[in-house]
Amino acid sequence: MYKNLKTKALIIVAVILACAYSIIGLPKSKDELVANFQKNIRLGLDLRGGSHLVLQVQVQDAFKADADQSIDRLKEEMTKQGIAFSSVERNDPGFDNADSIEITVKGVPIEKTGQFRTIASDYLASYTLNSINSTDYRLTIKPTEALAVRRNTVIAAINTIEKRINGLGLAESTVRQRGRSDGEAEILVEMPGVDDPARIKQILQTAAMLEITAVQGGPFSTPEQAMTQNNGVLPLNTKLAKQIPRGQGDIEGWYIVSRTPVVTGRDLRNARAGRDEMSRPATDFTLSQEGGRKFGRYTEQNIGQRLAILLDGQIRSVATIQSRIEDSGQISNIGSEQESADLALVLRAGSLPASVVYLEERTVGPSLGADSIRQGLVAGIAGLIGVVAIMLVYYKKSGVNATIALILNALVLIGILAWFEAVLTLPGIAGVILTIGMAVDSNVLIFERIREELRGGKSIPAAIEAGFDRAFLTIIDTHVTTIVSCAFLFIFGNSAVKGFAVSLVIGLVANVFTAVFVSRAIFEWELNRNPRMQELSI
């Protein structure tokens, strides 16, 4: 009677097997089955336990760094073209007014005004030049450029933090922006299974700005001594840098180093933990091909000169160039093997474009997550038993049909979550429980429509066909409406609300398959077994 019944049965079996495989794989033992289930069903931080961090990117650091680079370019070009000036300085904005960064140039000769304006236009195109008086000028960053700096800084910070967390093996962690990049500049980090985030916080907060630069003078015991020996003025394009003491007996020293490094962290290809010539912890690094060429040319031309390795503005080591060095180096003066490994990790991940501060830290214990899972399961099972009991009492044998569809709905929902590696959270469990109600609602619509057709005098096969056909559009209408609502929840909600929306949408899609396709196939199978059925238990 129903020629395509075998095809429908094959489709249903295929879906069941695919979902079962995505949940438990192909286990060879009970232990492997449990392990596969725990691996494939990824639990969120609120269920598994872990750490929740909110970081704020100090975007003013990026604005200041951009202004400092612009000042260096401006000074260099003005000196080349013989344009005198008394000072070139920037202001020091905070987080709230970071985009008010401005550069003030004083003492430009009136006869050099045209040349100065040309230099400012060519080399500081992201700034707007305004005259204060005939010899002084102020450059302010353009609003569009300021917005781009904010956005790019937050995006770069997210990418760097994500690389560092993945390097620690925390693949299930979540790193995403919270709020607007042009406003709060906040990053949310969720790390399931991490209950002591102290080390991770230190790794995430490390800027890891690596510079290998030429030493122009030193060591000096104090910055004042360095200034005194240079007549109170540092040589052009240099800066003072402090060296970290190597041991308990050492005292800190100061060096004059070039502002323009020979190579930076951007030229790194790899970094790994190692040991120095005294078997103390160190970090070995390898340069990229281009970085190696630059480093090789410089060291070949400057044998006998000194180089300093700076990390986050502080000198870790100073060495004299003995021969040409191409593609490798070592950072010494590191406290422990763990610090050496962590430094290698952050160097591989790249430097942060700006410093970060922690606004919020929350830890969920594993026992609290287990309690949430247990309570969620109790709620789901209680709801399922209640719904099944009512369906069996009210719809009799057809209630069995609805129960099978309900169980398959749950299997398909969990299977899809596992297949797409989605994370199940406590709000996600709420979405699963709500799906149970939505699934039963679809069955009720279909069954009541079949009852109406039977009361209208139609035969059982005709009543079933009409019941499914006429209820289908209503089911689609209600599901589409709910899915649109979930889309808004996903777009504008936080991570918890998104988990609820995702699980509900997947449940609704699964419900269309189970309530319409599977339920209809069960009715057709029953009619195929008993073509002369006189009464439908509904």
Disulfide bonds with the S-S distance in Angstrom:
none
